[in-house]
Amino acid sequence: MLIWFNGPSQSKLADTLPRQPIELGCNYIETIRPVDAVCAFDIEVVKQLKINPNTRYYTRADARIDGWRLVDNHIVSGANSGILACWVAVNEFNYQGDIYIMGCDWGLTDHSSFDHIYGKGATRKYTNHGKKKMQSIFKHHSVWVVNDQTPDVPLPVISEKQFIEKIQ
């Protein structure tokens, strides 16, 4: 399973990686690749996204709009779209295999691959509380963050090359 966060490090693989059996993504991911589910935390993003009938859409209780599935769980409260996607992977898809997170650039940059759509520039994407939530969600799962640098995450990090080798 792949989870696409919004960090710029996802750009190369988002354009070149063949479609994987299960993919989830955050916010505007469908503008660059198809996914099985989209997770959006911000109400303005939820309002802007067009619903694709072949895709599941998840948001938090405060952002509920028709066509979106509601995640009403304390662990996603006060979080972000990435944490929401992590929760959906484990709890809605009940996925038990290897999970790879792409575009998680926490501590490396505050920019997003979609800054041009957001129109508000760089904003911090994570907190220590968010890192604890990520660790809690994945405590019984095999998860890697794919990044050629070292993001500030509570999970093991592998390079893009190592990731490609693992999935082939």
Steps between C-alpha positions, in 0.01 A plus 500: 500500500613853422397813686575823313567799724540842334872568544709584193702178536204308354519675163739268314334174603148642467574555132692179425392222737256249351162482672518284812217270625388740776580872512369774725586866470448840651307796369579564131682172428250415226633792295820298447403132538197278563453360850249278679428756771554870562528643850453871567495672837435864407140595423604730213683214329203266552269758338730539197562136412295336228363159591612212278253208524785245510673665797417505870521839675566543872494803726458592866168570668526880473553489123224257401346555157278266296704234324768497772538227761528624855791411727383579852792380711699686765834412341426708188369795700737794469711313247551546124418321175806275528403372844145453374633290208709289740191433713291413192766256373492302823137535607293535183708285265606269786832464323747259661783495244795734444411869486716765334450872558608725215543877521534520877750784526444588865790704633651539152271757343171674566420503128243276334482364147169685484601846627391637162146375569486599867612852409631575849864392491690276735340393828631263764354154442570322827541521876646274767141406583448397135812284511364323809170441320682350202699271729183391681308427179779282363620329821408153367582557130801488269534857375780690328530862398655526154735796478855557382554732797419447869160643593400548865278191531458223759530231231789345305606689188613336176628660180305500176749247361448267799123537461510406130713195586254391772190515279647331192 
